[in-house]
Amino acid sequence: MRDTTALRSAFERRFAAAPALFRAPGRVNLIGEHTDYNGGYVMPVAIGFYTYVAAAPRSDGRFVVHSNNVDQTVEFSLDQLAPGGTRAGTHWADYVSGVAGCLRDAGVRLSGANLLIDGAVPLGAGLSSSAALEVACALALSQTAGQSLDRVALARLCQRAENEYVGMRCGIMDQFASSVCRQGHALRLDCRSLAYEHLPLEASLQGRAGAGAARLVICNSLVRHQLAGGEYNTRRAQCEQAVRLLARVAPQVQSLRDLTPALLQEHGAVLDDVVRRRCRHVVTENQRVIDAGAALQAGDLARFGRLMQQSHASLREDYEVSCTELDGLVELAQGIEGTIGARMTGGGFGGCTVNLVREDAVERFCAHIAEGYTRLCGRAPEIYVCNSADGAQRLDA
């Protein structure tokens, strides 16, 4: 649907009330993968794909939620909700009920609500459709209850909902990006302190010192391998194991954020080869985020592109979360004149690649990627030429 006039009309027909309208964006992570849950650095950017929510309060303590995407309605009440306990009964609705439960736990006085959800963030692509749903619903529920949360608090609450109510041990990057990002900028976030900085993405993409402009292009492999969820949890467990072992010989290591190349070199023998490679990825990826921020501020897209390539190699070889389809997309991109940088983005084992492409090469890039990926994998990818976006907002305020 995505037409807000149509969304408002659909809500009024379904619920016989006038709604307030909210939206929250998906995101693509430019660099800094699998560092967020290790207390490290990330650099996402919100993109112009949104989850929209039309909302109006109820007074009976009930929540009636309809999703246009799956044409399904779910009802629940707050007394049904507890962390790890009874949920709304369907996967998508667990994100909504989890947010409601966390708002209640945070002291927001919810009297119930009617919600109509319409999402345009591609599902299963690693572009944070779940975080966009959480953030849009949290903003809608809190504001229809007459309370406003600051954007950092909103992000933390949505992460808690996914951790405690949905059962996914995600870091905070996705919810933070959907809440806090600013159009025209990338967000450099310290996932330990939650200190953040808006970096000049659009200015850099427009080119400086005679350099040509560039665009952000996302390529969706349209695959999601079944091992993704289990392997994600395995990677987290390997990082936690490394911290336990390293802390015995280097007590300052309380998370992999504290691990430096020198400490890994000195004490890496306490780790087996696989866990040591996991650590090497996190250590080098944190530094790449710092270096990428400096490159953006200097308008040095060539350097930024090299860091993207190094990130993909590390994710493929040390963290082992890439797959044949993602590697194929990156290799195809690297062979196209005008590609500045290419890497997988998101949790891995499918989903998307993110690419920086010279603007005069975008049309050629898209055609070559479509033809090459179809030849390699037997299916055409989805390709999105993206603009950066603001974080969550109320549309009718």
Secondary structure, 3 states (H helix, E strand, C coil): CCCHHHHHHHHHHHHCCCCEEEEEEEEEEEECCCCHHHCCEEEEEEEEEEEEEEEEECCCCEEEEEECCCCEEEEEEHHHCCCCCCCCCCHHHHHHHHHHHHHHHCCCCCCCEEEEEEECCCCCCCCCHHHHHHHHHHHHHHHHCCCCCCHHHHHHHHHHHHHHHHCCCCCCHHHHHHHHCCCCCEEEEECCCCCEEEECHHHHHCCCCCCCCEEEEEEEEEEECCCHHHHHHHHHHHHHHHHHHHHHHCCCCCCHHHCCHHHHHHHHHHCCHHHHHHHHHHHHHHHHHHHHHHHHHHCCHHHHHHHHHHHHHHHHHCCCCCCHHHHHHHHHHHCCCCEEEEEEECCCCEEEEEEEEEHHHHHHHHHHHHHHHHHHHCCCCEEEEECECCCCEECCC
